[in-house]
């Protein structure tokens, strides 16, 4: 059975690679559409990541908008994140350099 967005977001801290996030202090807002529409946010600070459901309390540095099923496929390695972006399956706003770092900060299955 495929992962749900809730399960995926709960697993994010376990997939976080703090050594790849040195000096990163950022808030990311996730806007999911499709079957599991909803908003989530992640705060990366001091080598830790905190994930919560809802709109972030602070202005996000980056916003990622994607269909929930596409995002699950990216996180599980079934879909390449860069290809998904180029195909318009992922929309990014704000700090695009942060998006590139994000790929490195989490180990994809």
VENKA-V865285 format. One record per residue. N is the residue number from 1. D_LAST is the distance of its C-alpha to the last C-alpha in Angstrom with 2 decimals. Layout:
n=N d_last=D_LAST
n=N d_last=D_LAST
//
This chain:
n=1 d_last=15.31
n=2 d_last=13.01
n=3 d_last=11.95
n=4 d_last=14.82
n=5 d_last=15.05
n=6 d_last=16.58
n=7 d_last=13.82
n=8 d_last=11.22
n=9 d_last=13.75
n=10 d_last=14.52
n=11 d_last=11.03
n=12 d_last=11.25
n=13 d_last=13.52
n=14 d_last=11.39
n=15 d_last=8.61
n=16 d_last=11.74
n=17 d_last=12.97
n=18 d_last=16.73
n=19 d_last=17.95
n=20 d_last=16.62
n=21 d_last=18.49
n=22 d_last=21.92
n=23 d_last=24.67
n=24 d_last=22.63
n=25 d_last=24.47
n=26 d_last=23.33
n=27 d_last=23.14
n=28 d_last=20.85
n=29 d_last=21.87
n=30 d_last=19.69
n=31 d_last=21.86
n=32 d_last=20.39
n=33 d_last=22.56
n=34 d_last=22.62
n=35 d_last=22.13
n=36 d_last=20.77
n=37 d_last=22.88
n=38 d_last=23.15
n=39 d_last=22.81
n=40 d_last=20.58
n=41 d_last=20.72
n=42 d_last=19.08
n=43 d_last=21.33
n=44 d_last=20.25
n=45 d_last=23.15
n=46 d_last=24.11
n=47 d_last=20.64
n=48 d_last=19.52
n=49 d_last=17.96
n=50 d_last=19.70
n=51 d_last=18.55
n=52 d_last=21.27
n=53 d_last=22.30
n=54 d_last=25.05
n=55 d_last=26.51
n=56 d_last=26.18
n=57 d_last=29.43
n=58 d_last=29.63
n=59 d_last=29.67
n=60 d_last=26.12
n=61 d_last=25.56
n=62 d_last=23.25
n=63 d_last=22.80
n=64 d_last=19.96
n=65 d_last=21.08
n=66 d_last=19.03
n=67 d_last=19.21
n=68 d_last=17.08
n=69 d_last=15.66
n=70 d_last=14.82
n=71 d_last=13.00
n=72 d_last=10.80
n=73 d_last=10.17
n=74 d_last=9.45
n=75 d_last=6.94
n=76 d_last=5.06
n=77 d_last=6.04
n=78 d_last=9.27
n=79 d_last=11.43
n=80 d_last=12.05
n=81 d_last=13.05
n=82 d_last=16.16
n=83 d_last=17.27
n=84 d_last=16.96
n=85 d_last=19.12
n=86 d_last=21.55
n=87 d_last=21.92
n=88 d_last=22.74
n=89 d_last=19.94
n=90 d_last=19.15
n=91 d_last=22.19
n=92 d_last=22.32
n=93 d_last=25.33
n=94 d_last=26.46
n=95 d_last=24.95
n=96 d_last=23.02
n=97 d_last=22.48
n=98 d_last=20.51
n=99 d_last=18.15
n=100 d_last=17.54
n=101 d_last=17.00
n=102 d_last=14.54
n=103 d_last=12.03
n=104 d_last=12.57
n=105 d_last=12.83
n=106 d_last=9.34
n=107 d_last=6.34
n=108 d_last=3.77
n=109 d_last=0.00
//
